[in-house]
Every structure is written in structure tokens, then in C-alpha cells.
Amino acid sequence: MADSALGPKLLRVLVSEGNSTSSREAITILGLSGHIVEVCDPSRFCLARFSRFVRTFHRCPGIRDDPAGYLRFVESLLAARPFDVLLPIHEQGFLFARVRERLEDRAGLALPSFPSYRTAHSKAGFSRLLDQLGLPQPATVIVKSASELRDAIRFPSVVKTSVGTASRGIWLVRDDSELNGALRELSVGGAFADEVLVQEFVAGTTEKAQAVFCRGKLIGFHAYRQIAAGAGGGEAIKQSVSRPQVRTLLMTIGEKLVWHGALSVDYVLPDDGVTPLLIDCNPRLVEPMSAYLAGLDLVGLLLRISKGETPATAPESREGVRTHLSMQALLGCASRGGSRRDIIRECGRLLTGAEPYADSVEELTPVRLDWISAVPLVTTAIVLLAAPEWAVTLAKKGWGAHLLVPGSIRRIESEHFR
């Protein structure tokens, strides 16, 4: 477990949402470091409500449907209460970067310029950046219509909307039938009003890396590999790895964008090669507890640069540290067709620490540290035992009003947004 990167000073931190796994893990890290944590979220039953580390919960408008209302709510909180840091833990950073100058006078905030943020947030923008920098990625074509997509497709391919998180807007297309299904969903969702990526499918191992930058300089880096999958593309079990090549790639990206704050990437290690291929970017931390348990407090570093400090580069995290997310494990078991008996067995393995959870530490719901986190975990188990087929529906509850959609992005980008 990491020592706090911040030192003895305790801060009052406003976390921008409370329903993502990344937010829930950041709250645990903040609480273990002794900081005063307040959270705003549109859902009264978000994950953050079930943590002893949250001092105050503020129910707010959803950024998906009302970005201006959400911004007014956050600004009113910052005006009324003495927050040291505003922590944009998820896609709210897109909005905050748009009006960064209005927020920086009210609380510490670590974000790059809005053009840089927009480049990293858009899959098409990120792909173009990789081309510009000559960095490795699968062969990619960017299209704007169904006919262009049909012309560009080579089976198998991965089709992606330019905006999407938590594995939304991604289709693995292996034949004409799957292509037609993807085109129907793209058309219904209005995806061709923006850009769509057609990317070569590369067989290999997908890993993730995350970093914190201070004005373009990388000061903290962590990478991990998926050992077992959960639902919706998430990890149920992960293990920290050492990836100096990926660290160098991230350094190049951060320097080019003069990045300030957190930045994460997904990449594939191909079965037939050694060069990692970058496939996605998130302008934020993604589930930072893995790094924390491997000895690197990325959240603490983020707080320090939010307060205007310039920390020294942190030592690398330890490789080989295995962690798991029990809720994802249960959802993954059910979503793969697991029966009630299978789910009961999975619960037993989680409770006893049997394989594959031996020598693994819980990330998301650390009941021994935060007993209230047992509530969503037990609720998930009960619901799945009652109806295993609800696994996909439960996983999609994380795709709520705290996330952006193309319409809200266009409103935030508009010239007259206030």
C-alpha cells in the first residue's frame, strides 16, 4: 500500500461524481489519507453513498442532460464551502477544462488546456495525434457515413464511436451479420453526426496504464494487466506490470499536449510482436487503487499538483501485485451465462480467498476498511442470485447521468456555453 504522496496536510476535496468505479476507488484512497471528502452525483444511490469516507453527499443535476446546471451546482458549492481541491475523477473534466479559468480561483484543479483535453477525450482526435507523433496503433480509418464504413471494413475489425466510455460504442465485427448489427446501432444512436473509427483487430493481451503529469512532465506511472474479465469490458482481476515502453509512449503524448493532471491509455501487446499498440485514451485516472496497493499514490500526486506544487518524479509501482473487484467478478460470472450455483461458488471463492483470488486484495469494496461498502456488494450478489440474467442491466447502471453523450459534448463545446 502506498504512503500518501501529499504528506501531513489534510485537504477538503470535492469529487466530481460518485458512481464510477474510478470515483469509488479514489474515495477510498482519499479517506485512508485522512482527507475530508465530499461528493456530488445525480444518483442518490451511487456507489459513493456507501462509504464511511464520504463526509457529505450533494445530489446534483446530471452532466449528461444538463451540463450547464451541473456546472452552476458545482460553482455554488465552491462559493459556499472552503474546498482545497476540485477532483475531476471522470468525464466532468471535459466540462471543467472548458471553463478552467472560472474554477481555478475557487479551488485547486489539475487540468490541461481545453484543446488538449478534447484531443485526448476523442478517439478520433487521439488516433490523429498518434499518427502525428508516429506512435504505434492498429491500422485505423476514420469515417463519417455508413457507406464509408462499409468500404473501409476488413474482417475482423473493431468499430468505435469517437466518444464513449466504459466500453460503450465499441463493436467487434467479424462478418456481414455483425457489421449490419453495428450499423443499425450506429444509425439509431446518431453516431455518424460525429466520426466513427474502423480499426484493425489485433490478437493479443490488452493492458492499461495511467499517469500523472505536471505541466507536461510525467511524475507518476502505473500499468496493469487483466487476469480475469468482469462485465462490460472491465477487469475482475488485474495484476501490476512493468512497461517501460508504454511509459515512454505516455511521456511523448504528455509532452506534446503539455498535459497537466491524470492521463490513462489502453494498449494491446500483440501475440506476434513486442511493440505495444495504443488503442484508447482516457483523460483521467482509471481505478487508481491498483497503483495505490502497488505502492504508488497517484491520487495524492494529483492533489499536490492541483495545489500548485511541483512534485519530484515518483518511484515506479511494484509489479506482480494482484487485485480484484468482487462486484465485477460476480457480474462477469453471471454475464457469461453462469447459473445460480456458479454465482454461489464465485461468492465462496471470494469470501475464502481461494483461487483465482489467492494473494489478491479487494479494490472496489474493501469491506474490512470500509464496512458500508458491503451494501452494494451484497445487493449485487442477491440480485444476481434472484435473476442472473440481470447482470448486463446492472453493469449498464454505471453508464448513467454522470457521463457525457454527444449532445452534451456539443453543448459544452458551443461558443455560447456558460
N, C-alpha and C positions, 0 to 999 in steps of 0.2 A: 504494500500500500504506500502511496506517495505521501511525503511530508507536504504540508501546504506550501505552495510557491509564493504565498503572499507574506508570510511572516506573522507577527503577533497582532497586527492591526485588523480589527473586525469591521466589516462593512455592512451597510444596509443595501441589499441587492433586489432590484425589481426584475423578475424573469418574465420574458415577453409572452409565454404561453405555458400551459401545464399539461397538455395531453399527449405529447410525443414521448417516445422512449428516451430521446436525447435530453429533453427537459427533465424527465423524472430522474435520470442518472446525474445530471448536473446539480439538481436539488440535493441529492444525497451527498455529493462532494462538498457543496457549499455548507450544508448542515454539519458535516463531520469537521469542517474547518472552523466552525463556530460563527459563521456569518448569519445575519438576520435576513431571512428570505421571505419575500412577498411575491405572489404570482398573480397574473391576470389571465383569464381564459373565458371564452364564451360558454363553456360547458360546466355546469355545477357539479358534474360527476367525473371530471377529468382525473387523470392519474395523480396529479399533484395534490388533490384533496386528501389523499390517503398517505400522508407523510407527516410525521411529527416535526420535521424540519421546516415546514412552511408556517411562518408566523401569521400571515394574513393572506386571505384569498380575495381577489377582486373579480367579480363577474363583469365581463366587458362585451362590447359588440364584436362580432366575428370579422376578421380581416378579409375573409373570402367575400362576404356580401356587403360589407360597409367599411372599406379601408379608411375613409375619412372619419367615420365615427369612432373606429378603433384608435386612430391617431389622437383625436380630441380627448378620448378617455385616458390614454397614456400621458398626454401632456398635462391633463388636470391632476393626475396622480403625482407627477413630478413637481408640479407647482405647489401641491398641498402638503407633500411629505418630503423629508430630507433624505433622498436616496443618494448613495455614493456612486452606484453603478447601475446602468440600464443594460441588461444582458439579452441581446437578440439571439435567442437559442435556436430559432428555426427561421422560417421564411419571412418573419416580421423584419428581418434585416434588410430586405428589399425596400420596404417602406421607410424604415429608419434612415437608410442610406440616401434616399430621395430627399429627405428633409434634415439631413445630418446637422447642419448649422443651427437649426432651431432647437435641437435636442442637446447638443454638446454643452451648452451653457447651463443646463439644468442637472446633468448627471454625467459621470464618466461613461464613455461609449467608444468601443473599438470597431470601426468600420472603415473600409476603403472608400474611394470616390464612387459616386453612383454609376458612371460608365464602367468602371472595373467590376463592380458588383453585378451589373447587368450582364456583362460578358460571362462571368462565372456561373450565373444563375441559368442562363440559356444554354441548352445542349448544342444548338447550332452555333451560338457565339463561342462556346468552349471549343468545339471542333475546329472552327476557323482559327482560333488562337493557336491551337496545336499545329495546324498547318503553317501558320505564320512563323512559329518558333522552330519548326522542323522536329517536333516531338512525336513519338510513336503513338499511333492509334490504329484501330482496324480501318480498312478501306471504307470510306464514308461518302455518301451522296446526299445532298440537301435538296429536297423537292418541295413544291408548293401546290401540287394537284394530284388527283388520283391517277391521271394518265401518266404524269412524270414518274410517279411511284412504280407503276406497272412496268415502265420502260427501264427503270433502274434496278428492279429486284433481281437478285440471283439467289436461288435457294441453296442452303438456308441463309436467311438474313434476320437481323434484328431491326424492327421498325420502332421509332421513338418519336413522340411528340417533343417539340422543343422545350416545353415546360412540363414538369411533372416530378413528383417526389414520392417516396415510399413505394416505388415500383409501379406507380400509376403511369399509363400512357406508354407501355412497352409491350411489344408482341414479338415472339419468336415465330417466324414464318418459314415453314418447311415445304409447303406445296400450295397449289392454287386454292384449295379449300380454305386453308388458314389465311392466305392473302385476302380472299374475299371477305372473310370474317373481320380481319383487321381493318379493311377499307370501310366496311359498314360502320364499325365503331368510330373510326376517324371522322367519317362524314357526319354521323349523328352528333359527335362532340364538337363539330366545327373546327377541327384541328387544322384544316387547310387554309383557314384565315391567317394562320401563322406559318411556321416552317415545320417540316417533318424530316427526320433523318432516316436513311436506309443504310444500315451498317453491316458489313460482313460479319457473319457469326464465326467466332474463333473458339475452338475447343480448348479448354484449359481450366485453370483454377482462378476463381475471382477472389480478390482480396481488396481491402480498404485501408487507406492511410489518411491521417489527419494531422494538421499542423497549426501552429500559431505563429503569426508574423508580426513584427513590429516595424512599420514603415518600410516594407519590402524585404526585411531580413528575417529569415526563418530562425525562430528561437526555441521551438519545441516540435518534436515529430514522433509519431507512433503509427505502427501498422499491425494489422491482424488478418488472419485467415479464417474463413468459415470452415468449421469442422462438421456442423450439422445445421440443416436449414430449418427455419421456422415457417410461418405463414407469410404470404405476400412478399417473398424475396428476402425477408430479414434473417438474421442469424439466431439460431437457438444455442449453439456452442461455438465459441471462437477461441483462437489462440494467437498470442502476440508473436510477431516475427520481426526479423531484422531485414530491412530492404534499403540498403544504401543507394541503389539505382533509383528507386522511387523517390527517396529523399532529394536526390539531385534534380529529378524532374520537377518536383514541387518547388524547390528553390528557384528554378528557372521561371516557373509560372508566377510565383510570388514577386520576384524581382521585376518582371515585365509589367505586372499590374500594380506595382507599388502597394502590395496588399497590406492591410492593417487589420488584424483580427484573426478569425479562425477560417481555415480552408481545408476541405476534405476531397479526396478523389477515390474513385473505384478503378480498378485495373485488372487485366487478365494476364496471367502467366501462361502462355501458350504451351500446349503439350509438346509441340515440335520446335520450341525455341527457348531462348533465355531472356529475351528483351520483353519487359512488361509493356503492355499496350493499354493506354489510358482510355476509359470508356465513359466516364461520367465525372461530374464535379458538383460539390455542394459547398456554397459559401458560408459554412458553419461547422461546428463540431458535430460529429455523429456518434452518439452513445459513448461519451468520454470516460465511462467507468473502467473500460478495458485498459486504457492508458494509466488511469489512477492506480489500479490494482497491480499494474506492472511497474509502478514507481515513478510515473510522470503525471504531475497535476497540471493538465492543460487548462482547466478551468481557472486555476489560480494564476497561471500566466496571463490568461485573458483579462482577469480582473486587474492585474498590475498594469498592463498596457492601457486598459480603459481609464485608469487613474493618471495616465501620462508618464508612467515610469518606462525605462528602457532596460529590461532585464538582460542579464547575460544568457547566452545560449544554454539551455538545459541539457544535462546528460541524456543519452538515449534510454528509452524504456527497456526493461528486461524482456528478452524473447523467451518463448516457451511457457508463458503464464496463460492458463486456460480459465475461461469464464463462461457462464451460461445465463440465459434468460428463461426462467421457468415458464412464464406465460407463453413465450414464443415456442417453447418446446411442446407444450400441450396443444397449442393451436396448430403447430406443424404436424403433430401426430394425427389430429382429427382431420385436417385438411387433406392429408394423403390417404384418406379412407379408413383411418383407424376406427375400430369398434370401441364400445364402452370398455370392454375388457382390456384393449390396448391402452386406453387412456388411464385406466386404473393402474396398469403395470408401469406406465410412464410416471404417474404420481409416486408410486412406490420407489422407483429408481431415484427420483428427485429427492424424496424425503430421506432415503438411506445413503445417498451419495454413491450409489452403485454405478457401474459403467453404463453409459459413457460419461457420467458426471463425477467420477472419482477424481480427486485432486483438482476440482473446478470450484470456482467461487461465484455465487449469485451476483449479477449486476443490477438487475432492474428492480426487484422486490426483496431487498436484504432484510428479511424478517427479524433476524437477530439484532440488527442495528436499529431497525425502524419497524416496530411491530404492526403499525397501522397498514403497512404495505401488504400485509397478508390479506386484506379485504378484497382488492381486485384480483389477486391470485386465486383465492378460494372461490370467489364468484365465477371466475373463468372456468375453473375445474367443474363446478356444479352445473353450469350451463352446458358445457360440453358433454358431461355425463348424461344430462337430460336429452340433448339433441346434438350429437357430434357434427351433423351437417351444418350447424350454425358457425363453424369455425371461420369460414370465409367472411360471413357477415360481421362477426366480432372483429376480425382483423381490419375490416374496412372502417370500423368506427374510429380508427386513428386518422382517417382521411377527412377530417371534419372542418368546421368553420374557422379553425385557427390556421388553415393553409390557403395559399393563393390559387386562383384559377385564371385562365387567360383574360377574362373580363375584368377582374380586379387588378391584374397587372396593367392592362391598358389604361384603366382609370388613374393608377398611380403614376404612370409614365406621361400622362397627358400634360400639356403645357400649363393648364389652369388648375392643376390639382392643388388643393390646400388642405 
